[in-house]
Amino acid sequence: MITEEILSSDFEVIGSDETISHALSLFEKNEVLIVVDKNEYRGVITRKDILRAKIPPEAKVKRFVRHAPKVKLNTSIEEIARLMLESGIFCLPVFEGDKIKGVIKDTDIIQRVVEKEFGDMEIQKFMTSNPIFVTPDESIGKVLQIFKKHNVSRLPVVERGKIVGVITVRDLMEKVIHPEEKPEYGEFIAEKKRYLKIPVKGIMTSNPVILSPNSKVRDVVEEIVKNKIGGMIIGEKGKLVGIVTIKDLLEPIAHARKEEKFFIQFCGETDEIEGFDKEEGMTYMKEFIRRYGEFLENGYIYIYLKQYREKRGGLHLIHCKIRISSPKGFFVVSQNGWGFRNSLKNAIDAIEKIIERERKT
């Protein structure tokens, strides 16, 4: 299957000289905006970009434009899934020559793929078990910190062991950062300290859709698309079991045509990571596979990287999250470190400890 078969013309364009305040209004129906300058493509801006602290509403869009991979009409969906995961952008522009023909969205890919055998698999194979959650009385400030630290966009809300809601980036955008009933509020959450103290229960979506871990991938995707959400809470008898996002379902698609026993991919805004060296990173991961490949058997390994502003000794603080899916289970760790090399080593050490415990049981 190639891009041309699932191309979408449903996308929004914004000029590079438009304001962030205007961009906010367009995000009500779009996760990604295509940025142009005098009708020439310049890149994209995403919903999550707007959550950056202290961005004045009158700031120009061009200051926050991100490079997005350009997709061709004959690009395979496996390659598109890989590009989405690698860039962290899940709506990519499709070009024929220099002209934008449309976009391809993560949901476009997922909906097509679940028509095949993939759709019959149980969702528990792809979900993150024991996910991070918050309580109804915790603050929006804490939620924002978790979103940034762990590179997630939704959190289950749990009270006394029961799922009572979900809070997402969209909730913050629509109810706090840019509430429709108060459009004159052009300041952002980080600039309005009182917003940070709002309890989660004042913003969350109550009674979210919950599916069981035995649900078919097809059924989960159907609910995600129908409800226009980015992920699904997985639970049993009201208790939180896991969470699965569209990103989680893209991973096996990206891996589908790879013949290697282990598929390794570095993801996130890697072009912004100071000192990032993919070859060096692959060397570390191949050494990891040499030690644990026999136990894990096969699978895919995703390394998500994010750079913070803090610096020490000339090195930026880097967040590194490693996700491994294999026949032996699903393993996830998140670690920080000063510089790319240190953060990756810290994450590898952490995941090795988890695997060692698993190997001894």
FENDAMO-V457796 format. One record per backbone hydrogen bond with DSSP energy under -0.5 kcal/mol. CO is the residue of the C=O (numbers start at 1). NH is the residue of the N-H. E is the energy in kcal/mol with one decimal. If there is no record, write none. Layout:
CO,NH,E
CO,NH,E
This chain:
1,77,-1.8
2,5,-1.3
2,6,-0.5
3,6,-1.8
4,7,-0.6
8,103,-2.8
9,11,-1.2
12,34,-2.6
14,36,-2.1
15,18,-1.7
16,62,-2.4
18,61,-2.8
19,23,-2.0
20,24,-2.3
21,25,-1.1
22,26,-1.3
23,27,-1.3
25,28,-0.9
26,29,-1.2
26,30,-0.5
31,47,-2.3
33,35,-0.5
33,45,-1.8
34,14,-2.8
35,42,-3.0
35,43,-1.3
36,16,-2.4
37,40,-1.2
40,37,-2.6
43,35,-2.9
44,66,-3.6
45,33,-2.6
46,49,-0.6
46,50,-0.8
47,50,-1.0
48,51,-1.3
49,52,-1.5
52,55,-0.7
54,56,-0.8
56,59,-2.0
57,21,-2.2
59,20,-2.2
60,63,-1.5
61,64,-2.4
62,65,-0.7
66,44,-2.4
69,71,-0.5
71,95,-3.2
72,75,-1.5
73,4,-2.5
75,3,-2.0
76,80,-2.1
77,81,-2.6
78,82,-1.7
79,83,-2.4
80,84,-2.6
81,85,-2.2
82,86,-2.5
83,87,-2.2
84,88,-2.3
84,89,-0.7
85,268,-1.0
86,270,-0.5
90,106,-2.0
92,104,-2.2
93,71,-2.4
94,101,-3.1
94,102,-1.1
95,73,-0.6
96,99,-1.5
99,96,-2.5
99,101,-0.5
102,94,-2.9
103,8,-2.6
104,92,-2.3
105,109,-1.6
106,110,-2.5
107,111,-2.4
108,112,-1.2
109,113,-2.3
110,114,-2.2
112,115,-1.2
113,116,-1.9
113,119,-0.5
116,119,-1.6
117,120,-1.7
118,121,-1.3
119,218,-2.4
121,217,-2.7
122,125,-1.5
123,126,-2.0
123,127,-1.3
127,129,-0.7
128,243,-1.5
132,156,-0.7
134,158,-2.7
135,138,-1.3
136,201,-2.6
138,200,-2.9
139,143,-1.7
140,144,-2.7
141,145,-1.8
142,146,-2.3
143,147,-2.7
144,148,-2.1
145,149,-2.9
146,150,-2.6
147,151,-0.7
147,152,-1.1
153,169,-2.2
155,167,-2.4
156,134,-2.2
156,158,-0.5
157,164,-2.9
157,165,-1.4
159,162,-1.8
162,159,-2.8
164,207,-1.2
165,157,-2.9
166,205,-3.0
167,155,-2.5
168,172,-1.7
169,173,-2.5
170,174,-2.9
171,175,-2.6
172,176,-1.5
172,177,-3.4
173,178,-2.1
174,180,-0.6
179,182,-1.5
180,183,-0.7
182,185,-2.1
184,186,-1.4
188,191,-1.6
188,192,-1.0
191,193,-0.7
192,195,-1.7
192,196,-0.9
193,197,-0.6
194,197,-0.8
195,198,-1.4
196,141,-2.5
198,140,-2.1
199,202,-1.8
200,203,-2.1
200,204,-2.9
204,206,-0.7
205,166,-1.6
209,233,-0.8
211,235,-2.1
212,215,-1.8
213,124,-1.7
215,123,-3.0
216,220,-1.9
217,221,-2.6
218,222,-2.1
219,223,-1.8
220,224,-2.4
221,225,-2.6
222,226,-2.4
223,227,-2.4
224,228,-0.5
224,229,-2.2
225,228,-0.7
230,246,-1.9
232,244,-2.4
233,211,-2.0
233,235,-0.5
234,241,-2.8
234,242,-2.4
236,239,-2.0
238,163,-2.8
239,236,-2.0
241,130,-1.5
242,234,-2.7
243,128,-3.1
244,232,-3.2
245,249,-1.3
246,250,-1.5
247,251,-1.2
248,252,-0.6
249,253,-0.7
250,254,-2.6
251,255,-1.4
252,256,-0.6
253,256,-1.0
255,258,-1.8
261,299,-2.5
262,264,-0.6
263,301,-3.5
265,303,-2.7
267,305,-1.8
268,270,-2.0
269,272,-1.9
270,273,-1.0
272,274,-0.8
273,276,-1.9
274,340,-0.6
277,281,-2.5
278,282,-2.7
279,283,-1.8
280,284,-1.9
281,285,-2.2
282,286,-2.5
283,287,-1.7
284,288,-1.9
285,289,-2.4
286,290,-2.0
287,291,-1.4
288,292,-2.3
289,293,-3.0
292,296,-2.6
293,297,-2.3
296,298,-2.1
296,327,-0.6
296,328,-0.5
298,327,-0.5
299,263,-2.0
300,325,-2.1
301,265,-2.4
302,304,-0.6
302,323,-2.6
303,267,-3.4
304,321,-2.5
305,269,-0.7
306,319,-3.5
310,317,-2.3
312,315,-2.0
315,312,-2.4
316,339,-2.9
317,308,-3.1
318,337,-1.7
319,306,-2.0
320,335,-2.8
321,304,-3.1
322,333,-2.0
323,302,-2.6
324,331,-2.9
325,300,-1.7
326,329,-2.0
329,326,-2.2
329,331,-0.5
331,324,-3.1
333,322,-1.9
335,320,-3.4
337,318,-3.3
337,339,-1.0
339,343,-2.2
340,344,-2.3
341,345,-2.2
342,346,-2.3
343,347,-2.0
344,348,-2.5
345,349,-2.7
346,350,-2.0
347,351,-2.3
348,352,-2.2
349,353,-1.7
350,354,-1.4
351,355,-2.2
352,356,-2.6
353,357,-2.0
354,358,-2.1
355,359,-2.7
356,360,-1.3
357,361,-0.7
358,361,-0.7
